[in-house]
């Protein structure tokens, strides 16, 4: 017996299918942040969550330079977000060194 929900990646409000779809999309386009995120968005459904997971996973894998500058420059409060991310990174680094 086949079930249509497993014939192609699906988007639902449930965590497991969203994470599995993010992994599928990331593995399908492991060298292109832009292509992977575009693929995630084209799938529809909960595309904002899926795009965020795919984008952050590939950013971690490929580095920040993989994100097209034409897109990054339009992020609202980008400098504040970068500062908060750096502070969070330092906090995690300090916590793991103290243990």
C-alpha positions in Angstrom: 0.0 0.0 0.0 1.4 3.4 -0.9 0.5 6.7 0.8 0.6 9.9 -1.2 2.1 11.9 1.6 5.4 10.0 1.2 5.6 10.1 -2.6 7.3 13.5 -2.5 8.5 15.9 0.2 5.7 17.2 2.3 5.2 20.3 4.4 3.0 20.1 7.5 2.8 21.8 10.9 4.5 18.7 12.3 8.2 18.8 13.1 9.4 15.4 11.7 8.2 16.0 8.1 9.5 19.5 8.0 12.9 18.5 9.3 13.0 15.5 6.9 12.1 17.8 4.0 14.8 20.3 5.1 17.4 17.5 5.1 16.2 16.3 1.7 16.4 19.8 0.2 19.9 20.4 1.8 21.2 17.1 0.5 19.8 17.7 -2.9 21.7 21.0 -3.2 24.6 20.8 -0.8 26.8 23.3 -2.7 24.2 26.1 -3.4 22.6 28.1 -0.6 20.4 29.9 -3.1 19.2 26.9 -5.0 18.5 24.9 -1.8 16.4 27.8 -0.3 14.6 28.4 -3.6 13.7 24.7 -3.8 12.4 24.8 -0.2 10.2 27.8 -1.0 8.9 26.3 -4.2 7.6 23.3 -2.2 5.0 25.5 -0.5 3.3 24.8 2.7 5.2 26.0 5.8 7.9 27.4 3.5 9.1 30.1 5.8 10.1 27.6 8.5 11.5 25.2 5.9 13.5 28.0 4.2 14.9 29.1 7.6 16.0 25.5 8.4 17.6 25.0 5.0 19.2 28.4 4.9 20.7 28.1 8.3 21.9 24.5 7.7 23.7 25.5 4.5 25.0 28.7 6.0 26.6 26.6 8.7 28.0 24.2 6.1 29.1 26.6 3.4 29.8 29.8 5.4 28.2 33.2 5.4 29.6 34.1 2.0 27.3 31.4 0.4 24.4 33.7 1.0 24.0 36.1 -2.0 24.9 39.6 -1.0 21.9 41.0 -2.9 19.7 39.1 -0.4 21.7 39.6 2.7 21.8 43.4 2.3 18.0 43.6 2.5 17.7 41.9 5.8 16.1 44.3 8.3 18.3 45.0 11.4 21.1 42.9 9.8 23.8 44.5 11.9 21.9 44.0 15.2 21.2 40.4 14.2 24.9 39.9 13.5 25.9 41.4 16.9 23.4 39.3 18.8 24.6 36.1 16.9 28.2 37.0 17.8 27.2 37.6 21.5 25.4 34.2 21.5 28.4 32.5 20.0 30.7 34.0 22.6 28.3 33.0 25.4 28.2 29.4 24.1 32.0 29.3 23.8 32.5 30.6 27.3 30.0 28.1 28.7 31.6 25.1 27.1 35.1 26.2 28.2 34.0 26.5 31.8 32.7 23.0 32.1 
